[in-house]
Amino acid sequence: MMRRRTSFPGRRQAGVALVAVLWIVAALSILVTGMVQAHRDEIRLVSSARQTVQGSALGSAAVQLVLQQIAARAEPVTRLSRIEVSYGGLAISVEVMPLNGLIDLNRAPEPLLVALFTVAGQLAPDQAATLAKALVAARTPGPLTQRGPRFEAIEDLLQLPGVDFGLYARLSALVTTDAMGGGRVNPLAAPQGVLQVLSEGDAARAGRIAANRDGAGPGVDTSDLPAQWIEPVATKRFRLVAQVPLPDGRRLLSSRMVETGRVAPDGVPWRIFQAEDRFEPIPPTSELK
């Protein structure tokens, strides 16, 4: 005798309803997770913005303190130096660099530009020479003008044919458009990369000059650098970079371009003509050990 299989419509409907409920719960879970993540991202963005504002204010204050020290000195500042100041309960290191420690795109002689493109730009000598000629041509007065198109900012290098972003990135920390000098470089104020250019790629010689200079000795031997490229004189234009430690372990690099000897509208004897703030990334764990 065969048995008939009995169907239970109620159970089938209950199973469908359970599946529907599970789908709804899963969808709600995804929605809630997304909202929580978005909320966390907003909190991080707000926290980062707050730290930027606070760090910029601290960096600006540290720069002002260092400028007060410079203004009070009897002798001019001619060397790259680092000054520690305390403000807001933080120890802040401020790097002071006379701008004639960088290579001036508007005034540097052509052979120095060739060395810049060869050593720092890592170009072949013929490519470096061609690019140096193009740069000089871009700043040379034309028949209808008294002066050539001046490079207003270092980013203008990217408008020069043959300069891509990779080359610009290798050069950007070593050049300036604001030195307002004769085009030669003060090696006492130059960072390591510029010293290596002046040494025509001799890293050992550049390191030796930097070590002697940073040791604060009374004299630094630069006699083996090309005399036509160097001029260790004082300038009134500086770049000051305050390294502000942040609560999350990062540092904010607060940079100010300053001209001394000119009274600003607020009465201080210097003028800040450019300001920039950027984060320095947290170093990898291996570097912290």
N, C-alpha and C positions, 0 to 999 in steps of 0.2 A: 504494500500500500504506500503510495507516494504522498509525501507531505507537501502542502502548499506553503511557499515562503510568503510570510505576511509582511507587508511594508508598513512603516510607521511614519507617515507624513510629518508628524509633530517633531520627531527626532531629526529628520532631514532639515526641517526649517530651523531647528535650534542650532544645528551644525553650521548652516549658512550664516545665521546671526552671529555665532561665535567668531567665525572667520572675519565677518564685517567689523566686529568690535576690535579684534586684534589688529586689523588694518588701520582702523581709526586711531588706536593707541600708538601704533608704530608711527603713523603720520604726525600725531601730536608730539611724540618723543623727538622726532626729527626737527619739528618746528621749534620746540622748546630749546633743544640743543643749539640750533642755529641762533635763536634769540640770545641765549646765554653767551655764545661765542662772540656775537656782534657786540653785546654789552661789554664783554671783556676787552675787545678790540678798542671800543670807544674809551674805556677807562685808560688803556695803555696810551692811546693818542693824546688824551687830555693830560695824563701824567708826563708824557714826553714834551708836550707843549709847555707845561708849567715849568719843567726842569730847564727847557731852553730859555724861557724868559728869565728865570731866576739866575741861571748860569751866565747869561748875557749881561745881566745887571752886575753880578759879581765880577765878571771879567772886565767890564767897563770901569768899575771902581778900582780894580787892581791896576789897570793901565793908567788911570788918573793919578794914583799914588806914585807910580814909577815916573810919570812925567813930572810930577812935583820934585822928585829927587833929581831928575836930569836938569830941570830949570834952576835948581839951587846949586848945582856944581859950578865951580869956577872954570874947569877945563871942558872942552867939547867931547862928546862921545864919538869915538872913531872905531870902536871894536864891537864885534858881535859879542853879546854878553847875556847872562841870565840873572835876574834879580828875584829874590824870594820876598814876597810880601804877605802879610796876614790881614785878612778882612772877613768879617762875618763868621769868625771862628774857623776859617779855612786857611791853610797854607797854600798860596797860589804862586806858581813859578811864571815869570814873565820874561819872554825872550825879546831882547832889544836888538834890532838889526838896522844899521844905517843902510838906506836904499842903494847907495853906491857900492854895496857888496854884491849886488846883482848885476846882470848884463842888460844894459839898456837897449831895447829894440830900436829906439829912435836915434841913438847916437853912437852905438858901438862900432868900431872900425870893422871893415869887411873881413880881414884875417881872423879877428876874434869871433865873428859870426861863423866863419868856416870851422873853427875849432869847436864852437858850441854845437853845431850840427853834426860834426864828426864824432866828438867824444861823448857828449850827453845825448845827442839824437841818434847815435849809432848808425849813421849813414856812411856810405862809401865816400871817399874823398871827392870824387867828381860830382856826386849828387850834392854833397855839402857845399861845394863851391858854386854850383848852379843855383842852389836855394839862397845862398848868401847874396849873390848878385841880384836875384829877384827881390829880396827884401830891401836891399839898398836902393834899387830902382823904384820900389813902391814908396819910399820916403824922400826921394830926390825931387826937387822943384821941377815943374814942367814949364813949357814956354809961356803959358798964360798965368802962372801962379808964382808967388815968391817963395813958396815952400811946398814940399810934397805932402801927400796925405799922411798925417801923423797917426801913428798907432795910439789910439786912445786907451786901449786896454789890452792885456796880454791875449785875451780871447780873439783879438783881431788877427792873430797868427793863422787862425783857421781859415781866413779868407785868402791866404797866400797859396797859390797853386803849388801842390806838392806836399802840403802839410795836412796830414790826416790826424784823427783824434789820438792815435797811438803816439805819434811823434809829439803832438802838443802836450800829452800827458807827461812825456819824458822831459820836456823843456820847461813846463809852466812854473815849477818851483825855483827856477834859476834865472828867470828874466823879469824885467819890469818895464813899465812905460812912464814911470813917475820919478826917476832919479833926478832929472833936471840938472845933470852935471855935464862933463865934457865927453862922456862916453867910455872913459876908462874905469877900471874896477879897483876898489879898495880891498886888497886881500885880507886885511885885518877884520873886515866886516863880512867877508864872503862865507857862505855855507860850504860844506864839504864838496858838494857837486860842482860849484863854481870854481873852487880851488883846483879840482881835478881838470876842469876845462883849461884854466890858466896854466896848469902843469902839463898841458897837451897829452892828457891821458895817463900821466904817471901817478897812480894812486898812492904809492908810498911817499912820494914827495908832498902830495897834497895832505896826506895824513900827518906828516911831520910838521908842516906849517900850522895845521889846525891844532895839533897838540900843544905846540909852543905858544900859539896865540891864546888858547883856552887856559893855559897854565898861568896866565896873567903876568908873565915875565915882562921886564922893561923893554926888551927888544926882540923882534921876530925877524929872522933872516928870510927875506923874499928876493934876494939878489939873483937867484937862479930862475925867476919867472921872467917872461918877456917884458922888458921895460916899457915898450910901447903900449902895453895893455893895462898897466897898473898905475894907480895914483892914490897913495894912502893919505887922503885929505879928509877933513871934516865935512859933514853935510848937515842940512837942516831938516832933511826928510828921513823918516824912520818907519819901519814896520814893527809894531809891538804885538806879540801874541801871548795872551794869558791862557794858561792851561788850568781850567777849573774842574776839580773832581766832582762828580755827580753821585747821588746816593745809590744808583744802580750799578756803579762800577765803571761807567764810561767817563770820558773827559770831554768837556766842551772847549774847543779851541776858539777863543774870542780874539779876532785879529782887527787891528786898527792901523790905518795909514795916517801918519801925523806929520805936520809941518810945524816946526818950532820957530820962534821969533816973530810970529804973526799973532796979533791979539784977536781972539775970537769974539763974537758978539756978547758972550757971557763974561768977558773980561780976562779969561785965562790966556797966558802967553803961548798958546799953541792952537793949531786948527786941525781937527780930524776931518779928512776929506774922503775916507772910505772905511767902511766897517763890514765885517763878515763874521758869521758864527757857523761853526760846523762841528759835528760830533766826531770824536776819535773812537773807533770801535773798541770793544772790550777785547783784550788780548786772549789768545787761546789758553786753556787751562795749563798746558805744558809750559807756557812762558811764565805763568804765575808761580810755579814751583821753584 
